[in-house]
């Protein structure tokens, strides 16, 4: 039927196709009538764009289920294109419905091979497939997209190159759900986001709450596990210049960038699992892990290794990203995973922008 419509459409306008659909209905050929109407609706890019925009608006109001229902309904009546299927796949990813997201990835590849060559789609698809353990397939899709973009003389985002190199490493060295330090080194080296001023960070609403916690509890010294390129340190020390701050990270690039910020904190390259900074006899009594636990497989083991009685502040996201081992849909998921480690764990929700949310945890290790 699709071929018949395509041939007919070369010589006829939408009005003629509507007449064709009515003819099918008159002849009680409802299947072909539906096919014609679906073809017409898919051609209405403006309508599909409005549906996608409304779905994003619903998601940003934290009405993700309604956004998914809207997109699913549009698909069911034939009003969709690869962009709307891509959006729907990403929303299912946000719900941790990995198999549904994968299903739409293959639907898009089969529906429009050219769309599947877009870097934005290929990067998304590679991330989902990697998390499902299909490393070689993820690498193949991403590499094909990179070649296609290079052929068209399009620029390749540096983060995409970092993902490609991480997938290459995993193919030859073995897969782990936790990405290697190589990926983070590459991202820190190439990303303007991490080199920018701390005042410009999307995380400042969460950081304000952490700094206020320091003030309210007369915190004098802090050990920052997974400090990254020193953005939080810069932010906190501007507001609490007397704070005794020590940050460490296993990325040499991150530590180098943190030191370049010329702030009073100390920065050390090291692995949290082998560092003496977690020594039970340490004088420090406050540890922070901001946007760290979602990146590591042994998150529970790390928290459990902190000395008993120590205060801990951590943050975890409600959104996925390449390199995230996990993310959390709500406060209950955070409490279910970490609550038993602490005497009294308090979770606060902080909306960063739109749907993106951080869960801040405050507690003392048992």
Secondary structure as UniProt FT lines:
FT   HELIX           2..11
FT   HELIX           14..26
FT   TURN            27..28
FT   HELIX           30..42
FT   HELIX           45..60
FT   TURN            61..62
FT   HELIX           64..76
FT   TURN            77..78
FT   HELIX           82..94
FT   TURN            95..96
FT   HELIX           98..111
FT   TURN            113..114
FT   HELIX           115..117
FT   HELIX           119..131
FT   TURN            132..133
FT   HELIX           135..151
FT   TURN            152..153
FT   HELIX           158..173
FT   HELIX           181..190
FT   HELIX           192..195
FT   HELIX           198..200
FT   TURN            202..203
FT   HELIX           204..216
FT   TURN            217..218
FT   STRAND          221..225
FT   TURN            228..229
FT   HELIX           231..239
FT   TURN            241..242
FT   STRAND          244..249
FT   HELIX           252..259
FT   TURN            260..261
FT   STRAND          266..269
FT   HELIX           272..274
FT   HELIX           276..278
FT   TURN            280..281
FT   STRAND          286..290
FT   HELIX           293..295
FT   TURN            297..298
FT   HELIX           299..304
FT   TURN            308..309
FT   STRAND          311..317
FT   TURN            322..323
FT   HELIX           331..338
FT   HELIX           339..341
FT   STRAND          346..353
FT   TURN            354..355
FT   STRAND          356..365
//
